[in-house]
């Protein structure tokens, strides 16, 4: 599968939630035809991507988050903290032309096979609960992500689903929002913290969009323990990965 460059789409914006006053959510009444069939989604997925699949049917409220556009084909930062030691994370562009998505991923993280994952990249040598980046693509009957609901509603449903899992100790939303992707499509982004008996304390970055009757889900999981918290430099590179997720 070739690695190809992806041009910048749209001017860069700044990530909300840092030194900025949060925007106030406004309730929006859903408009849905009761006779219309629910979205056709497959149930095989990985990590919180499967929870997002189950979290999507009705709109509620909206909270916009302006985010940066990842225009670089490559970026290099030093990451440490939760990863278990300092590691230099050099990003490279990964594009799946057949499935129709692109993103930046750490060059040192190999692609691995896992049932339900369209693409999965894991940091080597971390064992159980390793840091990972996963993409799941599923067919849907809808043409826009806004038909599923607003970013805030999806985040609320996602956290509800996380908290119902027996392995979850705690889960808390950090930021929620949306941005414009290729061709103006809506991309939802959710960041939350998760503490579980299976993977320990994690920082989760998720993104979703709908294009060509397919639902695209990105899930980034990175260690964020009290002993080795996620540092600012590693967070920066993970945000670059998050904001680079787009259609082709």
C-alpha positions, 0 to 999 in steps of 0.5 A: 500500500503506497505512502503518498503526499496529501496537499494542504486543504484549507487555512490552519486554525488553532486548537480550542481548549487551551487558553481560550474561553470555551464556546457554549453549546446550544441545544438543537431539536432533532429532525428525523423521519420516524419511518426512515431506516436506521444507518446500516453499520457493521458491528466489527470494530476496534477499541472506541471505534466500535463505541462510536458506531453504536453512538450515532443515531440522534442529534442533540447539541453542538459545540464547535472546536476550531482545529489546525489543518495538518498540511505537512507531509512529514513532521518531527517532534520528540515524544516521551512521558506516557510512552515509556521513555523518550521517543522521536516520533517522525510522521509520514503520510499514509494513504489508502486509495481503495478505502478513500482516506489519508492520515499522518502516522509515526514512521516507526509504528508498523501496520498490524492486522486485527479483525475489524480494523481497516488499518491499525498501527502500533508502537513496538515493544509496548505489549498489552495496552500499547499505544496505537492508531486505528482506522475503521471504515463501514458502509452507511446509508447517510451522506453526511455526518451531521445526519447522525448528530452533533459532535457533543451528542456523539461525545456524550453517547461515546462516554456513556458506552465507555462507562458501561464496560466492566473494564472501565474505571473512569472516562471524561471528555476533554474536548469536542468539536468539528472541522472542515475536511476535503471538499467541505465534509464535516469531521468530528473530533473528540478527546477524552481520558480513559482509565481501564483495567485492560489498558491502564490510563489512556488519552484517546483522540477520535475523529469521524466523517462520512464520505461516499456512503461510508463512515470513517472512524479514527482512534488514537490511544496513548498512555497517560498515567500519573507516573508518566503523563502525556507530555506537551510535545507528544500531545502536539504530534498526536494532534497532528495525526488527529487533524490529518485524518481526511478523505482523498 
